[in-house]
């Protein structure tokens, strides 16, 4: 694994929700589903394994000089956030190590969910048959995952650990929200050297926002927030999206404002929205919260 030093850089590999899309009308923002990479304090953290993780995996293999340790944080295990894992090339190398964190699925441990997703009735190669070493951590929410200086082995503590933060220690906080259908969704916050980024996809905010989510994002340098729907779609008379587990632009901006974050990036774009629509969404959100942008494939945010 390359020495990432003391950097804190976030890169977007997949920004769509529900299903991947392609075509000339989506080239600017891209069509891959959710995957965000954070190079932070000597660690490579990956958030979700939608189809965006496929090109990320190819780049990691192309640039690797030795075995790599990668840490994958799953928000939940719906197909659009997991399907790219089947084609993640670092898993084919036995010198690599993949550490996966994510929620249980309706009482089923995360390992069993991943094995079931790659069962022989769905895929020709089982998850357990992939060569890389794999470690799986089931999260309930409320944990802190600590990466100590000079170590690639995380320590999971069953509480939020904020006080006495070590200067060079990377910490990832996990918060479980019920605001997504069936099994809820895990939100993550990275803290490192007085900088922070929050990953909050697939969450359906209520009017005014959820107080606990606002507190979780409080003062973050970067908030990546679901904003899949236009208000007209969400409250449509003929095809309403209310209750589908996703937010509108207005709700994402409201959370960003109340939490006092420094930058908002809209994420999990509706697959039927073309580039022109997302550009208009970006214009709209900047009227509500000026330091905002719509995520696009290849977008980088440097928090160092």
C-alpha positions as CSV (number, residue, x, y, z in Angstrom):
1,X,0.0,0.0,0.0
2,X,1.3,3.4,-0.9
3,X,2.2,5.7,1.9
4,X,-0.7,8.1,2.2
5,X,1.1,10.2,4.8
6,X,-1.0,12.7,6.8
7,X,-3.4,13.5,3.9
8,X,-7.1,13.7,4.2
9,X,-8.6,13.6,0.7
10,X,-12.0,12.4,-0.4
11,X,-12.7,11.1,-3.9
12,X,-16.0,10.2,-5.5
13,X,-16.1,7.0,-7.7
14,X,-19.9,6.4,-7.9
15,X,-22.6,9.0,-7.1
16,X,-25.9,7.5,-8.4
17,X,-28.6,5.8,-6.4
18,X,-30.9,2.9,-7.1
19,X,-29.2,1.6,-10.3
20,X,-26.3,2.5,-12.6
21,X,-27.1,4.5,-15.7
22,X,-25.2,5.4,-18.9
23,X,-25.5,7.6,-21.9
24,X,-24.3,10.9,-23.3
25,X,-26.7,12.8,-21.1
26,X,-25.0,11.6,-17.9
27,X,-21.4,11.9,-18.8
28,X,-20.7,15.0,-16.7
29,X,-21.8,13.6,-13.3
30,X,-21.4,9.9,-14.1
31,X,-23.5,6.8,-13.9
32,X,-21.9,4.5,-11.3
33,X,-23.7,3.8,-8.0
34,X,-22.3,4.7,-4.6
35,X,-18.7,4.5,-3.8
36,X,-16.5,7.1,-2.0
37,X,-12.9,6.8,-1.1
38,X,-11.0,8.6,1.7
39,X,-7.2,8.7,1.9
40,X,-6.7,9.7,5.4
41,X,-3.8,9.5,7.8
42,X,-2.1,6.6,6.1
43,X,-5.3,4.6,5.6
44,X,-7.5,3.9,2.7
45,X,-11.2,4.0,3.7
46,X,-13.9,3.1,1.2
47,X,-17.6,3.9,1.7
48,X,-20.0,1.5,-0.1
49,X,-19.4,-0.9,-2.9
50,X,-21.7,0.2,-5.6
51,X,-20.4,-0.1,-9.2
52,X,-18.1,2.8,-8.5
53,X,-15.8,0.5,-6.6
54,X,-15.0,-1.4,-9.8
55,X,-12.9,1.4,-11.4
56,X,-11.4,2.1,-8.0
57,X,-10.3,-1.5,-7.7
58,X,-8.7,-1.4,-11.1
59,X,-6.7,1.7,-10.1
60,X,-5.6,0.2,-6.8
61,X,-4.4,-3.0,-8.6
62,X,-2.6,-0.9,-11.3
63,X,-0.7,1.2,-8.7
64,X,0.0,-1.5,-6.1
65,X,3.6,-2.4,-5.5
66,X,2.8,-4.8,-2.6
67,X,-0.1,-6.2,-0.7
68,X,-2.7,-3.7,0.4
69,X,-4.9,-3.3,3.4
70,X,-8.3,-1.8,2.5
71,X,-11.2,-0.8,4.8
72,X,-14.7,-0.9,3.4
73,X,-17.6,0.7,5.3
74,X,-21.1,-0.4,4.1
75,X,-24.0,1.9,4.8
76,X,-26.4,-1.0,4.2
77,X,-26.5,-4.0,1.9
78,X,-29.1,-3.0,-0.8
79,X,-27.9,-4.1,-4.3
80,X,-26.9,-0.6,-5.5
81,X,-24.4,-0.3,-2.6
82,X,-23.0,-3.9,-2.8
83,X,-23.0,-5.2,-6.4
84,X,-19.6,-3.7,-7.3
85,X,-18.0,-5.9,-4.6
86,X,-18.4,-8.9,-6.9
87,X,-16.0,-7.3,-9.3
88,X,-13.5,-5.6,-6.9
89,X,-10.2,-6.8,-8.3
90,X,-8.1,-6.4,-5.1
91,X,-10.1,-9.4,-3.8
92,X,-8.4,-11.6,-6.3
93,X,-4.9,-11.2,-4.7
94,X,-4.1,-13.3,-1.7
95,X,-1.6,-10.7,-0.5
96,X,-4.3,-8.2,0.0
97,X,-6.5,-7.7,3.1
98,X,-10.0,-6.4,3.1
99,X,-11.7,-5.3,6.3
100,X,-15.4,-4.8,6.0
101,X,-17.6,-2.9,8.4
102,X,-21.4,-2.7,8.1
103,X,-24.8,-3.3,9.8
104,X,-26.4,-6.6,10.4
105,X,-29.3,-7.3,8.1
106,X,-32.5,-8.1,10.0
107,X,-30.7,-10.0,12.7
108,X,-28.3,-11.7,10.2
109,X,-24.5,-11.1,10.7
110,X,-22.9,-9.1,8.0
111,X,-20.7,-12.1,7.0
112,X,-23.7,-14.2,6.3
113,X,-25.3,-11.5,4.3
114,X,-22.2,-11.1,2.1
115,X,-22.0,-14.8,1.6
116,X,-25.7,-15.0,0.7
117,X,-25.3,-12.1,-1.8
118,X,-22.7,-14.1,-3.7
119,X,-24.4,-17.5,-3.4
120,X,-24.2,-19.9,-6.3
121,X,-27.7,-19.0,-7.4
122,X,-26.6,-15.4,-7.9
123,X,-22.9,-15.5,-8.8
124,X,-20.4,-18.2,-9.9
125,X,-17.8,-17.4,-7.3
126,X,-18.6,-17.4,-3.6
127,X,-17.4,-14.5,-1.3
128,X,-15.4,-17.0,0.8
129,X,-13.6,-18.2,-2.4
130,X,-12.0,-14.9,-3.2
131,X,-8.3,-15.0,-2.5
132,X,-7.8,-11.8,-0.4
133,X,-7.9,-12.2,3.4
134,X,-11.2,-10.9,4.7
135,X,-12.2,-9.6,8.1
136,X,-15.9,-8.8,8.7
137,X,-17.2,-6.6,11.5
138,X,-21.0,-6.4,12.2
139,X,-21.9,-3.0,13.6
140,X,-25.0,-2.1,15.6
141,X,-24.4,1.7,15.6
142,X,-22.7,3.8,18.3
143,X,-19.3,2.3,17.7
144,X,-15.9,4.1,17.1
145,X,-13.4,2.4,14.8
146,X,-9.9,3.6,15.8
147,X,-6.8,3.4,13.6
148,X,-3.8,4.0,15.7
149,X,-0.6,5.6,14.3
150,X,1.5,3.1,12.4
151,X,-1.0,0.3,12.5
152,X,-3.4,-1.0,9.8
153,X,-5.4,-3.1,12.3
154,X,-8.5,-1.2,13.5
155,X,-9.9,-1.4,17.0
156,X,-13.7,-1.4,17.4
157,X,-15.1,0.2,20.5
158,X,-18.8,-0.1,21.4
159,X,-19.2,3.6,22.1
160,X,-18.5,7.0,20.5
161,X,-15.0,7.9,21.5
162,X,-14.4,11.6,21.1
163,X,-12.7,12.9,24.2
164,X,-8.9,13.0,24.3
165,X,-8.6,12.5,20.5
166,X,-5.0,11.6,19.5
167,X,-3.5,14.0,17.0
168,X,-2.6,11.4,14.4
169,X,-5.3,8.8,15.1
170,X,-8.0,8.2,12.5
171,X,-11.4,7.6,14.0
172,X,-14.6,6.5,12.3
173,X,-17.9,6.9,14.2
174,X,-20.9,4.8,13.1
175,X,-24.5,5.9,13.7
176,X,-27.5,3.8,12.8
177,X,-30.6,5.6,11.5
178,X,-34.0,4.0,10.9
179,X,-34.7,6.5,8.2
180,X,-34.4,4.0,5.3
181,X,-36.8,1.1,4.6
182,X,-36.7,-2.3,6.3
183,X,-33.2,-2.4,8.0
184,X,-32.2,1.3,8.4
185,X,-28.8,2.7,7.3
186,X,-25.4,3.4,8.8
187,X,-24.0,6.9,8.7
188,X,-20.2,7.4,9.2
189,X,-18.1,10.3,10.4
190,X,-14.3,10.4,9.9
191,X,-12.3,12.4,12.4
192,X,-8.6,13.2,11.8
193,X,-6.3,16.0,12.9
194,X,-9.2,18.4,13.7
195,X,-10.9,17.7,10.3
196,X,-14.0,15.7,9.7
197,X,-16.2,14.3,7.0
198,X,-19.7,12.7,7.3
199,X,-21.1,10.1,4.9
200,X,-24.9,10.2,5.1
201,X,-26.5,8.4,2.2
202,X,-29.9,6.7,1.8
203,X,-31.5,8.7,4.6
204,X,-34.9,10.3,4.4
205,X,-34.8,13.4,6.5
206,X,-38.0,14.8,8.0
207,X,-38.8,18.5,7.9
208,X,-36.4,20.2,10.2
209,X,-34.0,17.2,10.1
210,X,-33.5,14.6,12.7
211,X,-31.8,16.2,15.8
212,X,-29.5,13.2,16.3
213,X,-28.3,13.3,12.7
214,X,-27.7,17.1,12.9
215,X,-25.6,16.5,16.1
216,X,-23.7,13.7,14.4
217,X,-22.8,16.1,11.5
218,X,-22.2,19.0,13.8
219,X,-19.3,21.2,12.6
220,X,-18.1,18.8,10.0
221,X,-15.8,20.1,7.3
222,X,-17.6,18.0,4.7
223,X,-21.1,16.6,4.7
224,X,-22.0,14.1,1.9
225,X,-25.7,13.8,2.0
226,X,-28.4,12.0,0.1
227,X,-30.5,14.3,-2.1
228,X,-32.1,12.0,-4.6
229,X,-35.4,13.7,-5.3
230,X,-36.7,17.0,-6.4
231,X,-39.5,18.3,-4.1
232,X,-41.9,17.9,-7.1
233,X,-41.0,14.2,-7.3
234,X,-41.1,13.6,-3.6
235,X,-44.7,15.0,-3.3
236,X,-45.9,14.0,-6.7
237,X,-49.7,13.4,-6.9
238,X,-49.3,10.6,-9.4
239,X,-45.9,9.0,-8.4
240,X,-44.9,10.2,-4.9
241,X,-41.5,9.1,-3.6
242,X,-42.3,9.8,0.0
243,X,-41.3,6.8,2.2
244,X,-38.8,5.5,-0.3
245,X,-35.8,6.3,2.0
246,X,-34.3,9.3,0.3
247,X,-34.1,13.1,0.8
248,X,-34.8,16.2,-1.2
249,X,-32.4,19.0,-1.9
250,X,-34.2,21.2,0.7
251,X,-33.9,18.7,3.5
252,X,-30.1,18.1,2.8
253,X,-29.5,21.8,2.8
254,X,-31.5,22.2,6.0
255,X,-29.4,19.6,7.8
256,X,-26.1,21.2,6.5
257,X,-27.2,24.6,7.8
258,X,-28.4,23.5,11.2
259,X,-25.3,21.3,11.7
260,X,-23.0,24.2,10.8
261,X,-21.0,22.2,8.3
262,X,-18.4,23.9,6.1
263,X,-19.3,22.2,2.8
264,X,-22.2,20.1,1.5
265,X,-22.0,17.6,-1.3
266,X,-25.3,16.3,-2.7
267,X,-25.1,12.5,-3.3
268,X,-27.0,9.5,-4.5
269,X,-28.5,11.2,-7.6
270,X,-31.7,9.9,-9.1
271,X,-30.8,7.7,-12.1
272,X,-33.3,9.4,-14.3
273,X,-31.8,12.8,-13.7
274,X,-29.6,13.9,-16.6
275,X,-26.7,16.3,-16.4
276,X,-28.9,19.3,-17.0
277,X,-31.2,18.4,-14.2
278,X,-28.3,17.9,-11.7
279,X,-26.8,21.2,-12.8
280,X,-30.1,22.9,-12.0
281,X,-30.3,21.0,-8.7
282,X,-26.8,22.4,-7.9
283,X,-28.0,25.9,-8.7
284,X,-31.0,25.5,-6.4
285,X,-29.0,24.1,-3.5
286,X,-26.5,27.0,-3.6
287,X,-29.4,29.4,-3.1
288,X,-30.2,27.6,0.1
289,X,-26.7,26.7,1.2
290,X,-23.9,28.5,-0.8
291,X,-21.0,26.2,0.0
292,X,-22.6,23.2,-1.8
293,X,-22.0,21.1,-4.9
294,X,-23.4,18.1,-6.6
295,X,-21.1,15.0,-6.5
296,X,-19.6,13.8,-9.8
297,X,-17.3,10.9,-10.6
298,X,-13.7,11.9,-10.1
299,X,-14.6,14.8,-7.8
300,X,-11.9,15.4,-5.1
301,X,-12.2,17.3,-1.8
302,X,-9.0,17.9,0.0
303,X,-9.4,18.4,3.8
304,X,-5.7,18.2,4.6
